Amino acid sequence: MSETPRSNRYHIAIFGRRNAGKSSLINALAKQDVSIVSDVAGTTTDTVWKNIELPGIGAAVIGDTAGYDDSGELGGLRVERTIAAARRIDLAVILLSDSTASASMEKEWKERFQKSGIPVIFLLGKCDSCRDSLLQEWTTLLGCDVLPVSARDGSGIDALLARMADIHKLDDNIEDITHTLVKAGDTVVLVMPQDAQAPKGRLIQPQVQTLRNLLDKHCLALCCAPEELPQMLAQLQAPPALIITDSQVFAQVKALTPPQTRLTSFSVLMARNKGDIDAFRAGAEVLLNLPSNARILIAEACSHIPQNEDIGRVKLPRLLRKRLGEALDIKIVSGNDFPDDLSSYDLIIHCGACMFTRRHVLWRVRQAKGQNIPITNYGIAIAALTGILDRVVY
């Protein structure tokens, strides 16, 4: 489990005011000193993430955030980091303080998570030393259950873990990458270019995840580079049920795909698995009708150093300009650098987001929808630009 990528882990973050005991709670859950504990308010200045194995959940990651009541110029930056952390999580845990004064801040954060569809657990920390009526006061003010916990003596920790596990069971994350496209016994060919973009000595995450998914479903998974695909197909007694390819060689692979074989890409599968496939398809339709001076935002989840023929920075912009014209205004952002104001863009094209959680991608989709900006995905966009979108399954 220690090798499970963070993007595949269940993301939980602890929120609350400064000195509410967030770091102590993290340490109690992890059963080790992960976060610095101090009586000085504001000790945690940036979100600290800890990989952890939790009962009933499995591979998870817990984030210790800076207090959302921080003030001043530097404090404002810390709060911004806390808000950014809230966008990527599957479950929020809000640790309440020992005073109900100014409870409007807790209500505001409750509403923030409700709007994002993120479940919330409210905790009253330091319950071993707080006054008896405080739990009921918070329960009444927030209009929901509040669990009492103590990081000092461990009381309430088991109840918290059980509540986390119950919420995890109800989570709507899609884990079956190939869903209904294949069944046990199907032959599936994975076409994976081994060019300058391929990491030396390993496969990229979408390829590994897809291959594991096929093995779990007891499919016959065969792998090759694009140049070996004709030889691979010639050696099969029957056409494969599905070919999954890298989006950048869509057209090349499509030309070799037998009529009875379905075709898709790793990026398209990730678009459905981690995003809103209907929104991405609608965005692709808008893409094909954009004016030659359109402004397009290309968003990448990872912050890798660009290589020659990078798909997001080179190949995709080249395809866009070939189809729509050289006057296109294309901006590229990576990692967490996603603008709050999207109004100046005509379209957003997002990567497969193998480095992000599904909720993080869906937050970006909601941002785009809320500002009436169409959004699509690398694989969907490339299929549309190369004229084979109707041939691609998802």
N, C-alpha and C positions, 0 to 999 in steps of 0.2 A: 504494500500500500504506500510505502514511502516514495515509490517511484511514480505514483499516479500524478499526471500533470495537474496543475492547479485549476486549469480550465475545466477539468472533469470532476473536480471536487465540489462538494456541497459547501457553499459560501455562507458563513455566519459572521456577523459583526456585532460587537457590543457598543452601544451608544449611551450617552448620558452626560451629565454635567461634570465639570472638573472636580476631581477628588471624590467622586461618587463611589469609587471602588472598582472601576472597570478592570484595571490591570490586575488587581487581586483576584477578581473573578476568573479572568483568563488563566492565571496561574493555577487556580484551584481546579479548573476544568482540565488543563493540560497536565496537572500533577507535576509541574516543574516551573522554574522561574523563567518565564518567557518575556514578560514585560517588567520594566522597572517600577517598583512600588515606592511611593513617597507620600508624605503628608502635604507636600508642597503642591498646590493646585497648578495644573498645566504641565506636569512632568512629561506626559505623552504628547509629543509635538507632531507626530505623523502616524499614520496607521501602521501598526505592526501586525504582520500576518504569520500565523503558525499552522503548519500542516499537522493534522491530528486525526486519529481514528476514534470515532464515537460509536457507542453501542446503538444499534438500530438504524444507523446512518451509513457507517463505513467511512470511506475516505472523505475528509472534510478539511476546511481551512477556516480558522477563526481570526477575526481582525479586532485589534484593540485600537479604538479611534480616539482622537483628541476630543476634549470636552466641547460640546456644541454651544456652551455659554461663554466661550473664550471671547476676549475683547481686545481692542487696540488694533493697530495695523498688522502686527505679526499674528495676533490672535485671529483676526479675520482670515488670514491665509490658512491657518490651521483648520478653521471651520469649513473653508472651501474644500480642503482635503477630506474632511469628514463627509461632506455632502457628496464628493466624488466617489468615496468608498461606498456610500449608500446605493449607488447606481448599479453596482455589480453583484450584489448579494442575493441569496435565496431566502434568507431569514434574518430579521432584525431582532436583537435583544436590547431593550431599553432598560437601563439600570436607574431606578429612581433614587433621589436623594432623601435625606432625613427631614426635609421640609417641603410642605405643599405650596409654599409661597411661589408666586409666579409660575404656576402650573401650566400657563398658556404655552410655554416652550415645549413641554412634553406633548400637549395636545397638537401643537403644530407639527411635531415630528411624527406623531401617530397618523395625522392626515396625510403627510408626505408619503409615508409608506403605503397607506391605503390606496392613494391615487396610482401608485406604481404597481399595485397588486402584490406587494411583498408582505408576507405574514409577519406579525410582531408578537413577541412575548415581553410582557412587562414584569420586571423584578423589583422587589424592595430589598436592597442589599443591607448588610450589617443588621439583619433582623435579630441577632442575638443581643443587640444593645439598644435598639430603637424602642420608643414608647408603644404600648400595645394598640392604641387607637390609630396609629399611622397607616397601617395596612388598609383598614376600612376607609380612611379618608381618601387615599389614592384610588381605591377601587371605585368609590363614588364619583370622584372628579373625572376619571377617565372612562367610566362606563364599561369596564371590562375586568376580567380576572387579573389579579396581581399575585405573583408567586413570591413568597418570602424565602430568601437565601442568605447564607452567611459563608463567606470565603474563609473566615477564621476557623469555625468549627465544622464546616462541611454540611451543615443542615440545609435542606432544600436542593442540594446539588443533584441528587438522584431524581427528584421530581422534575427538575429543569431538563435533565437529559431525556427523561421519558416524554416530556412535552415536545422537545426538539424532534425526537424520533417519530412521534405521531404526526407532526406537521410535515416532516419529510415524506411520509407515506402518501400524503395528499398532494405533494408537489406535482406540477404538470410538466416537468422537463421530459423531453422526448429522448429516450436512450437508444432506440433501435434505429441506427443510421440508415439502413437499407429498407426498413419497415416492410411493406408488402411487395417490394420489387422482386424478391427472391424467396425461395423456400429450400428446405433440406434436399440435398442431392443435385441442386442446380449448379451448372458450370458457370463461373464468373471470371472474366478476364480483367485484370487491373493493369492499365497502361500507364507507366510512370517514367517520364523523361529523366534521364540521368545527365543533366547538363550543368552549367555553371551555378544554377540556382539550387540544385539538389545538395543538401548538406552532406559533407564528406563522411562516409562510414555509417550513415543512418538514413532512415526515411522520415519524411515530415509527418506531423501529427495526424492530419486527416487520412493519410495512407495507412498508418499504423492502426488507427481506430477502425477504419473500414475493414481492413484485413481481419482484425480480431472479431469484428461483428459477423463477418462471413464464416469464420471458423466456429464461432459460437452457434451459428445457425446450421452447421454441418453442410455448408456448401463446398464445392470443389473450386478453390480459389487458385487461379493461375496468374503469375505476374510477368510482365515483360516491358521492355522499352518500346517506344513507338516504331523504331526501325525493325524490331523483331515481330511485330504484330502479324504481318502476312505469314511468316513461318509458323507462328503459334496457331493461327486459324487453320492453316493447311494441315496441321498434324491432328486436329480434332476430328473425331468421327462425325460429330454433329455441331452445328453452330451453338455458341454459348447462349445462355439465357439472358445475360447482361454483360455489357462492357462498361467499365468505369474508367474514365480517363482524366488526365490533367486538362484543365480548361484551355490551356495555351495551345494544345494540339488537337482541339475539338474537330476542326475541319479535316485535318489529316486522318484522324481516326474514323470519323463519320464516313469518309469515302471508302474505307475498308470494311465497315460494319455490315454484316449480312442483313438483308431486309427483315428477317424474322427475329433478329436480335435487338433487344432494347439497349439504348445508349444514354448514359448520364456522365456526370463528372463529380470529382470529390467536392468541388466547391458548391455544386448544386445540391448535393446531399447534405453538406454542412448548412446551406441556406435553409433547408427545410428543418434540419435537426436543431439549429440554434436561432433561427429567425422566423420571419413571417413570409412564407413562400408566395402567398397571394399578393402581398404588397410588392414583393420583388418582381413578380411577373407583370404586374400593372406598371411598375417603374420601367421595365424593359420596353413596354409599348410606347411609353412617353419618350424614351431614349431615341427610338428610331425616327421620331418626328421633331426632334429638337432643331432649332435654327443654328446656322453656322457660327453664330457669335454667342452661343449659350455658355453659361458658367457652370462647371461641373466640379463637385467635390469628391475626390477619391479618398476613402478612409481605410486605413490598414490597422489591424489590431496589434500587430507586433511592431517593434522598433528596431528591426534588423538593419545592418549596414547594406545599402543597395549594392547589388552586383550588376555586371553587364547583362543587359536584356531582362532586367527585373520586370516581373509581370505587372505590378501596380504602377511603377514609375516610368516604365518604358513601353512595354508591349501593349498594355491597355490604352494609354494615351495615343499610341500610334494607330491602333484600330479605330479609336474614336475620331481622330483627325482625318483618317482615310475615308470614313463614312460620312462625317458631318462637315469637315472643312478645317483648314489650318487656323482659322480665326478663333477656334474654341479657347476659352479661358479655363484652364484646368488647375485646380489647387489640390495638393496632396498633404494629408495629415496622417500621423501614425500614433500608435499607443493610445493614451488617454486624451490626446489633443483633439477633441471633437468640439467644434464651436457651439455655444449656446444659441447664438443667433444664426439661423440657416437661411434667412429670408433673401439673401443675395444670390442664392444658388438656384439653378433650374433643375438640378438632379444630383442625387448622392449615389455613388457606387461604393458599396462596402465589400470588404474581403470576406472570405469564408469564416473568419472569426474563430479559428481553432484555438486561439489564445484567450478568448473571452468566455464568460458564462453566457447561457442563453438569456437570462434576465438582463444582462448588460446589453446584449444586442437588441433585445426587445425594447429596452429603454430608448436606445437610439432611434429605433423605428417609430416609437411613440413621439419622440421629439420632432421627427420629420413630418409625421402625419399631423401633429398639432400645429405645425406651421405651413401645412399644405405644400410640402416639398416632396416630390416623388423620390423613392429610394429603391435601388436594386442591388444585386450582388454580382461579384466578379463573374462567376460561372454563368449566371443567367444573362448578364450583359454580353459576354463574349459569344454565347450561343446566338443571341439576337443579332449581334453585329456580323456574325459569319453566316447568318441565314439558316440556322439549323435548330432554332428554338422549338419549333413544332415537332422535331424529331426526338427531343430530349425528354426523358421521363424523370419524375421526382416523387 
